[in-house]
Amino acid sequence: MNDNTATQIRTFRRSTSDRMVAGVCAGAAKHLGIDVALLRVLLVAATLFGFGAGAVVYLACWILVPEQEAA
């Protein structure tokens, strides 16, 4: 490895600009590089078919994941 190579660390932050409720899905979609609408549909499916597991994960992320800094 080259010592001059800068490594960029991506961090998961809740979105402040593209939010519907708390910005969890928008922040996760940006971090993962996928469409936010797809992630929202998957979260609803996980909530419906996983006996509320999607909602629990969303609430946990809402509490634990910090918001992104204002640009």
N, C-alpha and C positions, 0 to 999 in steps of 0.2 A: 504494500500500500504506500501511496505517496503521502508524506506528512503535510504537503501543501494543500491537499484536498480537503475542502471544508465539508463537513457533514451537516446536513440540515435535519433537524429534529422536528417532526410534525407532532403537534399536540392537539388533543381533542378538546375543543371549547364549544360551548353553546353559542349559537348565532344570535346576534342582536339585530340583524337587518332582515333576515329571511325566516322569521319565526311565525308560527301559528299559535302556539301556546307558550312554550318555554325555550324554543330554539334547539331542543335536543336533536331532533331528526335532521334539521338543516346542518347543524354542526357535525353530526356523525356522517352525513352524506358527503360533506366537503372533505372530511378526514379520510373517508374510504374511497373517494373519487367516483361516486355513483350518483344517480339522479335522486333528488330529494323526494319526488313523488313516489318512486319505487320503494324507497325506505319507509315512507308513511304507510303505504299499502301493506308492506310486510309487517309493520308494527301492529296494524289493525288486525291482520290475520293471526298474528301471534297472540293477541289479546283474546280474540274470539275462539280460536282453536286450542289455545294453550291454557285455558281456564284462568285467564287474567294475568298470565306471566308477562305479557308484553307491557301491560299497564304498570306492573311492579318494577320492571326494568326501566321504563320511562321515568317513573317517580324517583327511583334511585339515582338515575343520571341527573335529573333536575336538581336534586339535593347535592350531589357530590361533584358534578362537573362545573367548573367556573365558567362565567361568560367571557367571550372574547373582549379584548380591549378595544375601545373606540379608536378608529383610525383617524 
